[in-house]
Amino acid sequence: MADDPLADIGSRLKDVKQRHDAAVKAVRRADHKRAALAAELDALREPARSEIVAAAKAGRAPKVICELTGYGPERVRQILRAAGVEPFERDQSPT
């Protein structure tokens, strides 16, 4: 009965269901991992802000701060201005 349409459809249904279930589990694992990483990022943001402000006050150039933190120049400026620190302009940065 190799040409049994019901057996063929049944086999394909089982296969697709197994692959679907595996995909659903992978998405759940990925979502849990994403949530854990988001929490870790949230926990690091305030210490990063404090270190950015301290580095700028110590004379570190915003470009260096950007390179070390991965934040863009605008985000570094926002952090510094929120803390009352004006970032150095490129030609005013201490060397």
C-alpha positions in Angstrom: 0.0 0.0 0.0 2.7 2.4 -0.9 0.2 4.6 -2.8 -2.1 5.1 0.2 -2.9 8.8 0.2 -4.0 8.7 3.9 -0.8 7.1 5.0 1.2 9.7 3.0 -0.7 12.6 4.4 -0.5 11.1 7.9 3.2 10.7 7.7 3.7 14.3 6.4 1.4 15.6 9.2 3.4 13.9 11.8 6.7 15.2 10.4 5.5 18.8 10.1 4.0 18.6 13.6 7.3 17.4 15.1 9.2 20.2 13.3 6.6 22.7 14.4 6.8 21.6 18.0 10.6 21.8 17.9 10.4 25.3 16.4 7.9 26.4 19.2 10.3 25.1 21.8 13.2 26.9 20.2 11.3 30.2 20.2 10.4 29.7 23.9 14.1 29.1 24.7 15.1 32.1 22.7 12.5 34.3 24.4 13.8 33.2 27.8 17.3 33.9 26.7 16.3 37.3 25.3 14.6 38.2 28.6 17.6 37.2 30.6 19.9 39.3 28.4 17.5 42.2 28.5 17.6 42.1 32.3 21.4 41.9 32.3 21.5 44.9 30.0 19.2 46.8 32.3 21.4 46.0 35.3 24.5 47.3 33.4 23.0 50.6 32.2 23.3 52.6 35.4 26.9 51.5 36.2 27.8 52.3 32.6 26.3 55.8 33.0 28.3 56.4 36.1 31.5 55.2 34.5 30.9 57.3 31.4 30.4 60.4 33.5 33.5 59.7 35.7 35.6 59.1 32.5 34.4 62.3 31.0 35.1 64.3 34.2 38.6 62.7 34.2 39.2 64.0 30.7 38.5 61.0 28.5 37.3 62.0 25.1 33.8 61.1 24.1 35.2 59.3 21.0 37.1 57.0 23.3 34.1 56.5 25.6 32.1 55.5 22.5 34.7 53.0 21.4 34.9 51.4 24.8 31.1 51.3 25.5 29.6 50.7 22.1 27.3 53.6 22.6 27.0 56.1 19.8 28.2 59.7 20.1 24.6 61.1 20.6 23.9 58.6 23.4 27.1 59.5 25.2 26.2 63.2 24.8 22.8 62.6 26.3 24.2 60.7 29.3 26.8 63.4 29.9 24.3 66.3 29.6 21.9 64.5 31.9 24.6 64.5 34.5 25.5 68.1 33.9 28.7 67.4 32.0 29.3 69.0 28.6 31.4 66.7 26.4 34.7 67.9 25.0 34.7 68.9 21.4 37.2 67.0 19.2 39.8 69.8 19.2 39.4 70.4 22.9 39.9 66.8 24.0 42.8 66.3 26.3 45.5 64.1 24.8 
